Amino acid sequence: MTIKERILCALAWAEPDRVPLTIYDGLLPRGMAERRLREAGVGLITRLPAHLVEHRRVEITSREYFENGRRLTRRTLHTPAGELWQTLERDQAYASDWIREHFIKGPGDYAVMESYLRDGVYHDNYRAILEAKRRTGDDGLVLVRVGKTPLQEMLYQMMGYEQFAVDFHDNRELFDRLHLAMVERCRELYELAARAPVEILQLADNITADAIGRERFQNYLAPEYARLRARLAGTGKLLAVHMDGRLRGLADQIAGAACDIVEGMTPPPMGDMSVRDARLAWPGKALWLNFTSSVHLEPAERIEAHTRQLLAEAGTKRGFAIGVTEDAPPEALERSLAVIARVLRETA
């Protein structure tokens, strides 16, 4: 089987020749290590949006500056209703941006954010997707990254935990009005995603039970999963939801959620559900793991033992894949991926 065939076969509950091993393309160490790992069967996962955004009246500006030795970027949304800004800090180790200050800092910012959201015009991104598929070939898979559901985007991108908690309880009318505006926007995004030339869509929700809770999962997230999954009916496409946190508190609700793949699930000691627990809780959902990030740092024999444990708990190659979806030191990933790939070949 090619790597692409192996991934699609496993996630569709057919019988692959061996359990797939994948990594988000931006996380794979480059150079000679990349060549060796890809030849060993490590598949590239490229995630692209199905849409491009054109703004009519909103202007977005960025200004980079230093503060106490830290390189920061202020990103400002200039809308007809006013301005919002966030502060980002670049992680030098992994070249990712961390939000240090969020856009919404109080009740007065809601109308401005709604103005920003309603300004966008969406176009398809299919040309870029097709080009990425051409470049990737059979060496991996190109997914449509739909983004986060509205509530998760409000939590992670717009507000942060503290503002989110305060406004959910004290400013629910404003909170729910913004959420409804985002739900309306998502209808168009879901349509573009459903028609995209890919086999799998990913909602990058970063679910953890500690933050989202049962009420919000049921009332805000589950309806969005159902809406997008219903749009995929008859297309042959699969819906994956990135759930990389502590999931035990939501296990029964995830079982009933309208998605095909629980993607990014992280086993103990970082997560709180083992592969065995997940198989029992979600018998109809494929598991596309995030290989336990802390184990990348362990000696080779520990990495091997952990990989064999995951395979034993999965019980079958059907509906099961191992991925890397989180940052780790490049030298650790080189060693770890080589060990995991070898074990998967030996247990094929």
Secondary structure as GFF3:
##gff-version 3
##sequence-region A 1 348
A	DSSP	alpha_helix	3	11	.	.	.	ID=ss1
A	DSSP	beta_strand	21	24	.	.	.	ID=ss2
A	DSSP	three_ten_helix	25	27	.	.	.	ID=ss3
A	DSSP	alpha_helix	32	39	.	.	.	ID=ss4
A	DSSP	beta_strand	42	48	.	.	.	ID=ss5
A	DSSP	beta_strand	51	55	.	.	.	ID=ss6
A	DSSP	beta_strand	59	67	.	.	.	ID=ss7
A	DSSP	beta_strand	70	79	.	.	.	ID=ss8
A	DSSP	beta_strand	82	91	.	.	.	ID=ss9
A	DSSP	beta_strand	96	101	.	.	.	ID=ss10
A	DSSP	three_ten_helix	107	109	.	.	.	ID=ss11
A	DSSP	alpha_helix	110	119	.	.	.	ID=ss12
A	DSSP	beta_strand	120	124	.	.	.	ID=ss13
A	DSSP	alpha_helix	126	136	.	.	.	ID=ss14
A	DSSP	beta_strand	140	147	.	.	.	ID=ss15
A	DSSP	alpha_helix	150	153	.	.	.	ID=ss16
A	DSSP	pi_helix	154	159	.	.	.	ID=ss17
A	DSSP	alpha_helix	161	170	.	.	.	ID=ss18
A	DSSP	alpha_helix	172	194	.	.	.	ID=ss19
A	DSSP	beta_strand	200	203	.	.	.	ID=ss20
A	DSSP	alpha_helix	209	216	.	.	.	ID=ss21
A	DSSP	pi_helix	217	221	.	.	.	ID=ss22
A	DSSP	alpha_helix	222	231	.	.	.	ID=ss23
A	DSSP	beta_strand	238	242	.	.	.	ID=ss24
A	DSSP	three_ten_helix	248	250	.	.	.	ID=ss25
A	DSSP	alpha_helix	251	256	.	.	.	ID=ss26
A	DSSP	beta_strand	261	263	.	.	.	ID=ss27
A	DSSP	alpha_helix	275	281	.	.	.	ID=ss28
A	DSSP	beta_strand	286	290	.	.	.	ID=ss29
A	DSSP	three_ten_helix	293	297	.	.	.	ID=ss30
A	DSSP	alpha_helix	300	314	.	.	.	ID=ss31
A	DSSP	beta_strand	320	324	.	.	.	ID=ss32
A	DSSP	alpha_helix	330	346	.	.	.	ID=ss33
###
